[in-house]
């Protein structure tokens, strides 16, 4: 990192309204279209000079080579000695990896065909059990695209709290339920405990062969077979596909089953279009890279500790939760790729919600609070319903008005009613929420996360930070509580006696 230029400086820090002195030109310079999406960065403090400075840092960080390594199937997860080949699942990657992904997709499609032909019985319900990346991606896709057209009733359970499973049990007929167990290692404690309880539920309700109703999604097929799943019902995926990047692999099985293969394929194609944009576009004209420049401007120069994402579309209500894992698990690090301490902030806290609900809650802080929070709006031009068009017009006018109000603010003689303005936002517009546009949107966020990691000098593909708490939890049952602090010992004693 010693040869890497420092972060750009912005001593003048012009107000956003000043940057809009030539409004139309500003919008033209700071907006672009890619893979069917429209990105408007004009209401941020990014300028052409800042873009040039960030570009210099990006070049010095070896971005072009890192991007080539990502798509070439070379090691980019240095701490674990692995490639990160989620793009190969979409057809953009090393040829051998793309061929392997296609073969695994063909296997998945064949199993879906068999299920549709009732080879496993008259299935109406799908109980998908996973956690983290093995649940968030499929849940987002099914919720966004399967509201009116889902061919099966899908429940995705991640929480080890039994109340989550019981809710699905109450809804489903065990005689018509397929259990899908999604775990990269097939050892995840929460997932395997939930899976065992689901099998017990099937057996208690008279299903003669509970294991015959189980589909396993894993990068460790041998572990799934040892657990009892027949090899013909195991859908493998590559070890080089990370959990939070895995919905494109067999982890997307419940979405492919519920939506139909053609729509799942369209999701992959939309993501591949964004892959090609990211791989081929000049960084100064790349949507993921410009978004990363915005992220780093506010994190490094303005010391913003959070960023907020608001989906002005009910179908995208799970997007903020999905991005929390993608961004914070990937880039929530405190050391560089070389293991040396970072001397700058890494990922901000990602949070958000759904418009217009959030306008009546958190937007008070965004408009008049003391903290500067960069905001991102995501909306679709076409509605997802057949009700009075006034619904969607009201939704979108609120979305656009919030961005305008954050930027311009409002003076008042009464300080309680004054809005300081100069608060940044980015807007991403989809023409419609379709498999193609949703695939492109999620791939955009993946590549933005990667570009941020290159600028920060960190590895976005490991997640050792999630392991410590899990290891300590296991030790409570195996080693006792003597090694714990007094507070933890007291809590354990009060809970377990």
C-alpha positions in Angstrom: 0.0 0.0 0.0 3.0 2.3 0.3 2.9 3.3 -3.4 -0.9 3.9 -3.3 -1.9 7.5 -3.5 -3.8 8.9 -0.4 -7.4 9.7 -0.5 -8.4 12.7 -2.5 -9.1 16.0 -0.7 -12.0 18.2 -1.1 -11.2 21.4 0.8 -13.8 23.5 -0.9 -16.6 21.0 -0.4 -19.1 23.0 -2.5 -22.8 22.6 -1.5 -24.9 20.4 -3.7 -26.9 23.4 -4.9 -23.8 25.1 -6.1 -22.9 22.0 -8.1 -26.3 22.3 -9.7 -25.5 25.8 -11.1 -25.7 24.2 -14.5 -28.3 21.6 -13.6 -28.8 19.8 -16.9 -25.1 19.5 -17.5 -24.6 18.2 -14.0 -27.2 15.5 -14.5 -25.7 14.5 -17.8 -22.2 14.2 -16.4 -23.2 12.3 -13.3 -25.8 9.8 -14.6 -25.5 6.8 -16.8 -27.4 3.7 -18.0 -26.1 0.2 -17.7 -27.6 -3.2 -18.1 -31.1 -1.7 -18.2 -30.7 0.4 -15.1 -30.5 4.2 -14.7 -28.0 5.6 -12.1 -28.2 9.2 -11.0 -25.2 10.3 -8.9 -25.8 14.0 -9.5 -27.1 14.7 -6.0 -23.8 13.6 -4.4 -20.7 15.8 -3.9 -18.8 13.8 -6.5 -17.2 16.0 -9.1 -15.1 15.3 -12.2 -12.0 16.3 -10.3 -12.8 13.9 -7.5 -13.5 11.1 -10.0 -10.1 11.7 -11.5 -8.4 11.6 -8.1 -10.3 8.4 -7.1 -9.4 6.9 -10.5 -5.7 7.5 -9.8 -6.0 5.7 -6.4 -7.9 2.9 -8.1 -5.3 2.5 -10.7 -2.5 2.5 -8.1 -4.4 -0.2 -6.1 -4.2 -2.5 -9.2 -7.9 -2.5 -9.9 -7.6 -3.6 -13.6 -5.5 -6.6 -12.6 -7.8 -7.4 -9.7 -10.8 -7.3 -11.9 -9.1 -9.5 -14.5 -8.2 -12.0 -11.7 -11.9 -11.9 -10.5 -13.3 -12.9 -13.9 -10.3 -15.1 -14.8 -10.9 -17.5 -11.9 -7.6 -16.7 -10.2 -7.1 -16.3 -6.5 -8.7 -13.1 -5.1 -9.6 -14.5 -1.7 -6.1 -14.4 -0.5 -6.6 -15.5 3.1 -8.3 -18.7 2.0 -6.4 -19.2 -1.2 -9.5 -19.3 -3.4 -11.0 -17.7 -6.5 -14.4 -16.0 -6.2 -16.4 -17.3 -9.1 -20.0 -16.2 -8.6 -19.9 -14.5 -12.1 -19.1 -17.9 -13.7 -22.5 -19.0 -12.5 -23.9 -16.3 -14.9 -21.6 -17.3 -17.8 -18.9 -14.7 -17.2 -15.7 -16.2 -16.0 -13.0 -18.7 -16.7 -14.1 -21.1 -19.4 -13.7 -24.3 -17.3 -15.6 -22.7 -14.4 -18.4 -21.5 -16.7 -18.7 -25.1 -18.1 -18.9 -26.5 -14.6 -21.6 -24.0 -13.6 -23.6 -24.9 -16.7 -23.4 -28.6 -15.9 -24.5 -27.9 -12.3 -27.4 -25.8 -13.6 -28.4 -28.5 -16.0 -28.5 -30.9 -13.0 -30.7 -28.5 -11.1 -33.0 -28.0 -14.0 -33.4 -31.8 -14.4 -34.3 -32.2 -10.8 -36.9 -29.4 -11.1 -38.4 -31.1 -14.1 -38.7 -34.3 -12.0 -40.4 -32.4 -9.2 -42.8 -30.8 -11.7 -43.6 -34.4 -13.0 -44.3 -35.4 -9.4 -41.5 -37.9 -9.2 -41.2 -36.9 -5.5 -45.0 -36.9 -5.0 -47.5 -34.1 -5.3 -45.4 -31.3 -4.0 -47.2 -28.0 -3.2 -44.9 -26.5 -0.5 -41.2 -25.9 -0.3 -39.5 -25.4 3.1 -36.1 -24.0 2.4 -33.7 -24.1 5.4 -30.5 -22.1 5.4 -28.9 -19.1 7.0 -27.0 -16.0 5.8 -26.2 -16.2 2.1 -28.0 -19.5 1.9 -31.3 -17.8 2.8 -31.2 -14.1 2.1 -30.7 -14.3 -1.7 -33.4 -16.8 -2.4 -35.8 -15.1 0.0 -35.3 -11.7 -1.8 -35.8 -13.3 -5.3 -38.9 -15.2 -4.3 -40.4 -12.3 -2.5 -39.7 -9.8 -5.3 -40.7 -12.0 -8.3 -43.0 -14.7 -7.0 -45.9 -12.7 -5.5 -48.3 -13.4 -8.3 -46.6 -16.1 -10.2 -45.1 -18.5 -7.7 -45.8 -22.1 -8.6 -45.2 -23.4 -5.1 -45.8 -22.0 -1.6 -42.2 -21.3 -0.4 -41.1 -20.6 3.2 -37.5 -19.8 3.8 -36.4 -20.4 7.4 -33.1 -19.2 8.7 -33.5 -18.5 12.4 -32.7 -21.3 14.8 -35.5 -20.1 17.0 -38.1 -22.9 16.8 -40.9 -20.3 16.4 -39.7 -19.7 12.8 -40.0 -23.4 11.9 -43.3 -23.8 13.7 -44.8 -21.0 11.6 -44.0 -22.9 8.4 -45.2 -26.2 10.0 -48.6 -24.6 10.7 -49.0 -23.4 7.0 -47.8 -26.5 5.2 -49.1 -30.0 4.7 -46.2 -32.3 5.5 -47.5 -34.8 2.9 -47.0 -32.3 0.2 -43.8 -30.5 1.4 -40.3 -30.6 0.0 -37.5 -29.8 2.5 -34.5 -28.0 1.0 -31.4 -27.9 3.1 -28.9 -25.2 2.0 -25.4 -25.2 3.6 -22.1 -24.7 1.8 -20.3 -27.0 4.3 -23.4 -29.0 5.4 -22.2 -28.5 9.0 -23.8 -25.1 9.8 -25.2 -25.6 13.3 -28.4 -23.6 13.0 -29.2 -25.1 9.6 -28.6 -28.7 10.6 -30.6 -28.4 13.8 -33.6 -26.9 11.8 -33.2 -29.6 9.2 -33.3 -32.3 11.8 -36.5 -30.8 13.3 -38.1 -30.6 9.8 -37.4 -34.3 9.3 -38.9 -35.1 12.6 -42.0 -33.1 11.7 -42.4 -35.1 8.4 -41.9 -38.4 10.2 -44.3 -37.5 13.0 -47.0 -36.7 10.5 -46.7 -40.0 8.7 -44.4 -39.3 5.8 -42.9 -42.8 5.2 -39.5 -41.7 3.8 -38.6 -38.3 5.2 -35.2 -38.3 3.7 -36.8 -38.9 0.3 -38.3 -35.5 0.5 -35.0 -33.7 1.1 -33.0 -31.7 -1.4 -29.4 -30.7 -0.4 -27.7 -27.6 -1.8 -24.1 -27.7 -0.9 -20.4 -27.5 -1.9 -19.8 -30.6 0.3 -21.9 -33.3 -1.3 -20.2 -36.1 0.6 -21.3 -34.5 3.9 -24.9 -34.4 2.6 -24.7 -38.1 1.6 -23.3 -38.9 5.1 -26.2 -37.0 6.6 -28.7 -39.2 4.7 -29.5 -37.4 1.4 -29.5 -39.6 -1.7 -26.9 -38.5 -4.2 -29.5 -37.9 -6.9 -31.1 -35.2 -4.8 -27.9 -33.3 -4.0 -27.3 -30.1 -6.0 -23.6 -29.2 -5.6 -22.0 -25.8 -6.3 -18.4 -24.8 -6.4 -16.3 -24.2 -3.3 -15.2 -20.9 -5.0 -18.7 -19.5 -4.8 -19.1 -17.6 -1.4 -22.2 -17.8 0.6 -23.4 -14.2 0.2 -22.6 -14.4 -3.6 -24.3 -17.8 -4.1 -27.9 -17.2 -5.1 -26.8 -17.7 -8.8 -25.8 -21.3 -8.0 -27.9 -24.2 -6.8 -28.6 -22.0 -3.7 -31.1 -20.3 -6.0 -33.0 -23.6 -6.4 -36.1 -22.5 -4.5 -36.4 -19.5 -6.7 -35.9 -21.5 -9.8 -38.5 -24.0 -8.7 -41.0 -21.4 -7.6 -40.6 -19.0 -10.6 -39.8 -21.5 -13.3 -36.5 -22.1 -15.1 -37.0 -19.5 -17.8 -37.3 -16.7 -15.2 -34.3 -18.0 -13.2 -32.3 -18.0 -16.4 -33.4 -14.4 -17.1 -32.2 -13.5 -13.7 -28.8 -14.9 -14.6 -28.8 -13.1 -17.9 -29.5 -9.8 -16.3 -26.6 -10.2 -13.9 -24.4 -11.2 -16.8 -25.2 -8.0 -18.5 -24.0 -6.1 -15.5 -20.9 -8.3 -15.4 -20.0 -7.3 -18.9 -20.5 -3.6 -18.1 -18.3 -3.9 -15.0 -15.6 -5.9 -16.9 -15.5 -3.8 -20.0 -16.4 -0.2 -19.1 -13.9 2.5 -18.3 -13.9 3.0 -14.5 -15.0 6.6 -14.9 -18.1 5.3 -16.8 -18.7 2.2 -14.7 -21.8 2.3 -12.5 -20.3 0.0 -9.7 -17.1 1.9 -9.7 -18.7 5.4 -9.5 -20.9 4.1 -6.7 -17.8 3.0 -4.9 -16.2 6.4 -5.4 -19.3 7.9 -3.8 -19.1 5.4 -0.9 -15.4 6.3 -0.3 -15.9 10.0 -0.6 -18.4 10.0 2.3 -16.5 7.4 4.3 -13.0 8.8 4.0 -13.5 12.6 3.4 -16.7 13.2 5.4 -16.3 10.4 7.9 -19.8 9.1 7.5 -20.3 6.0 9.5 -23.5 4.7 7.9 -25.3 4.7 4.6 -29.0 4.2 4.1 -30.8 2.3 1.3 -34.6 2.8 0.7 -36.5 0.7 -1.7 -39.5 2.6 -3.0 -41.1 -0.6 -4.2 -42.8 -3.2 -1.9 -41.3 -6.0 -4.0 -37.8 -4.9 -3.0 -38.5 -4.6 0.7 -35.8 -7.2 1.5 -33.1 -5.4 -0.5 -31.7 -3.5 2.6 -31.4 -6.7 4.6 -29.7 -8.5 1.7 -27.2 -5.6 1.3 -26.4 -5.5 5.0 -24.8 -8.9 4.7 -23.3 -8.4 1.3 -21.6 -5.1 2.2 -20.8 -5.5 5.9 -19.7 -9.1 5.9 -17.6 -8.4 2.8 -15.9 -5.1 3.7 -16.3 -5.0 7.5 -12.6 -5.6 8.0 -9.9 -3.8 10.0 -6.8 -5.2 8.3 -5.4 -5.1 4.8 -5.0 -8.0 2.4 -1.4 -8.2 3.8 -2.7 -8.4 7.4 -1.6 -4.9 8.5 -4.0 -2.6 10.3 -6.1 -0.3 8.2 -5.3 3.4 8.7 -8.7 4.5 7.3 -12.4 3.5 7.8 -13.6 0.4 6.1 -17.3 -0.4 5.3 -20.0 1.9 6.8 -23.0 0.4 8.5 -25.7 -0.3 5.9 -29.3 0.1 6.9 -32.6 1.1 5.4 -36.1 0.2 4.7 -39.1 0.7 2.5 -40.6 4.0 1.2 -43.0 5.5 2.1 -43.0 3.8 5.5 -39.6 5.2 6.5 -40.6 8.7 5.7 -42.7 8.6 8.8 -39.9 7.3 11.0 -36.2 7.6 10.2 -36.3 10.5 7.7 -36.6 13.0 10.6 -33.0 12.2 11.4 -31.9 12.3 7.8 -33.4 15.8 7.2 -32.7 17.5 10.6 -30.3 15.3 12.6 -26.7 16.1 13.3 -25.3 13.1 11.4 -24.6 13.2 7.6 -26.0 10.0 6.1 -25.6 9.3 2.3 -29.0 8.0 1.1 -29.7 5.6 -1.8 -33.2 5.4 -3.4 -34.2 2.4 -5.5 -37.4 2.6 -7.5 -39.2 1.2 -10.6 -40.9 3.2 -13.2 -43.7 0.6 -13.8 -45.8 -0.5 -10.8 -46.2 -4.1 -9.6 -49.9 -3.9 -9.2 -53.1 -3.2 -11.1 -54.6 -0.7 -8.7 -55.3 3.0 -9.4 -52.2 4.5 -11.0 -52.4 7.2 -8.2 -50.7 4.7 -5.9 -47.5 4.4 -7.9 -47.5 8.1 -8.8 -47.7 9.0 -5.1 -44.9 6.5 -4.3 -42.6 7.8 -7.0 -43.3 11.5 -6.3 -42.4 10.9 -2.7 -39.2 9.2 -3.6 -38.1 12.0 -5.9 -39.3 14.7 -3.5 -37.2 13.2 -0.7 -34.0 13.4 -2.7 -34.8 17.0 -3.7 -35.6 18.0 -0.1 -32.4 16.4 1.3 -30.4 18.4 -1.2 -32.0 21.8 -1.1 -33.3 22.0 2.5 -35.4 25.0 3.6 -34.6 28.1 5.5 -36.8 29.2 8.3 -36.7 31.9 11.0 -37.8 29.2 13.4 -34.8 26.8 13.8 -37.2 24.0 14.7 -38.6 24.2 11.1 -35.3 24.8 9.3 -33.8 22.1 7.1 -30.1 22.5 6.4 -30.0 20.6 3.1 -26.8 19.7 1.4 -27.6 16.0 2.2 -26.6 13.6 -0.6 -28.5 10.9 -2.3 -28.2 8.5 -5.3 -31.1 7.2 -7.2 -31.3 4.0 -9.1 -34.3 3.5 -11.4 -35.5 0.2 -12.9 -37.9 0.4 -15.7 -39.7 -2.6 -14.3 -38.9 -5.2 -11.6 -38.2 -8.2 -13.8 -35.8 -11.1 -13.4 -33.4 -9.3 -15.8 -33.4 -6.0 -14.0 -33.2 -7.6 -10.5 -30.3 -9.7 -11.6 -28.5 -6.7 -13.0 -29.2 -4.7 -9.8 -27.8 -7.4 -7.5 -24.8 -7.9 -9.6 -24.2 -4.1 -9.5 -24.1 -4.3 -5.7 -21.7 -7.2 -5.8 -19.3 -5.4 -8.1 -19.6 -2.2 -6.1 -18.6 -4.1 -3.1 -15.6 -5.5 -4.9 -14.5 -2.0 -6.2 -14.8 -0.7 -2.6 -12.6 -3.5 -1.4 -9.9 -2.7 -4.0 -9.9 1.0 -2.9 -9.7 0.0 0.7 -7.0 -2.7 0.1 -9.0 -5.4 1.9 -10.2 -8.9 1.1 -14.0 -8.9 0.6 -14.4 -12.7 0.3 -13.6 -14.0 3.7 -15.7 -13.6 6.9 -13.7 -14.8 9.8 -15.5 -12.3 12.0 -18.6 -14.5 12.1 -16.8 -17.5 13.5 -15.7 -16.4 17.0 -19.2 -16.1 18.5 -20.2 -19.4 17.0 -17.1 -21.2 18.4 -17.7 -19.8 21.8 -21.4 -20.9 21.7 -20.3 -24.4 21.0 -17.8 -24.3 23.9 -20.6 -23.6 26.4 -21.9 -27.1 25.9 -18.6 -28.8 25.5 -16.3 -27.1 28.0 -18.5 -25.5 30.6 -18.6 -21.9 31.7 -15.6 -21.5 34.0 -13.6 -19.6 31.4 -16.3 -17.0 30.8 -16.6 -13.5 32.4 -19.0 -13.1 35.4 -21.7 -11.4 33.3 -21.8 -14.3 30.8 -21.8 -16.9 33.5 -24.7 -15.2 35.3 -26.7 -15.0 32.1 -26.1 -18.7 31.3 -27.1 -19.7 34.9 -30.3 -17.7 34.8 -31.3 -19.1 31.4 -30.3 -22.8 32.0 -30.2 -23.2 35.7 
